[in-house]
Amino acid sequence: METFEILFYLIRFVIETGFLLLALWGMVRIQQFQYTFPGLLGSAALACALDMIPHFGHYLAVPTLYLCLLKVTREDLTGVIFTAAVSYALVFALNLFLIGSLMGSLRMSARARTQPEASVEQTQEQDRAGSDTDETSPPSQAAKPAQLPLTPAAERAAASGDDSKTPSDRGFSLKGVINSSKAPAAMIATGGKTYTLFIGEPESMETDAGRVKVTLEKIGESSVVLNVGGEHVEVRR
């Protein structure tokens, strides 16, 4: 553990010394001060070493840097203070740039914002599918639906004992019903396809007579009432 701590502080010292040396070199070149590179390097290294002392290290590093720059540049105190202040500001900006580069981009893309919404929709669909599966269990476990009144044509067919389809339901076949308190539905076969209809939701269906809009209106135990293009059609099993 101590080895990693020493390596961490060593890397930090090298980076901060490099940043401060670069800032000082740029400032003395802009102001055309006399300098020596070893002098600037020693000044930056000493200031960064003192700055790493906890709590009061920075208060020692700043005046030490002033004294070192006075010796290296042989300028007055005002120019040295200005050079050191701007150099520290540049070092702060370079540190921010380095941290931002290591962290990468923090912007959230539009695709990432839409993913939670898509996940919610998928969860709702899975819940609905699970609810429908539970409610299609055997009749002994599911609640028995209420019996709906039959149309006069269906009553006449039942009274006569004729199990064939009535003229109004030709082309439609009832495959099953899902009696759910939340989303009751019926499976209707027509035109070679099977459709799942929910009460009150119109569905465009392909029939032998062409494509028509069909709406499920009522669900009984063994029959349903459809609205086929404005005509009420009862379909029985």
Steps between C-alpha positions, in 0.01 A plus 500: 500500500787742582657434160184607321476815713861594422439436129185713509671798663797465266277512191310797645826683571632443147174616336464814714867588455466463124189720490658774719826491302307536173299794638808678641697449180215645293460804727872593511524458123198727444636766739853457364655438842848359526501143630678167500313178439658315797400793720137486385496120541639523854253774593203300370617177665559666839164681493310181405681297767403751770146522361448126567542550876152471658316803640770773486716387208354749254579790733866396491507427125382846385761719677770244418409527132519881525852480643615248239365711214669810643833315486441346155352798312660788702177697455309712750247348744196628307596319180583182693164500685313553173695218331437256788128587526435450128707180504290353783185592310632320191587196712144494637359511145733219387391286796136551407576403140682186616215394731244561226700291255519210745128512580391502136171634364222548757232603250193279476401408146143510372508122455593452865207720607253291300625166630328528843169581328539198273578283803181619672293417191658154475429438870135599453466268201655214697262565791201496264621178336549341842152610610343355184685171552379471858144568399498236224540226764251207512136591574523329837751762616373810315192696600191413302394795277150645501257365244393762242158499333494351151357664192163378364675315216725318744204416727313351204807299403541374857131412530509305175813311609694612192872529579586649160596866466228761466496707180636803685817330629612331178867573431587542873599227741539537876819327616496604864421774751710666769275626780720748682386784722773721351511406132236248387572369152387244244690306231315519168603305188408627154661510158755236602634710792429520873461843662493596868235767560461711813165655595451842342819489291433485122712264294538482120445134404534311173178306426364303206313815389808722531661707776253645751522678835381280788438606860441261791196618698400219737649176629297205619597156624479343154412790275605855417329797332696680227436828321588427138479815293205626705321161508475306827617143451486228763760226474473177696733210550 
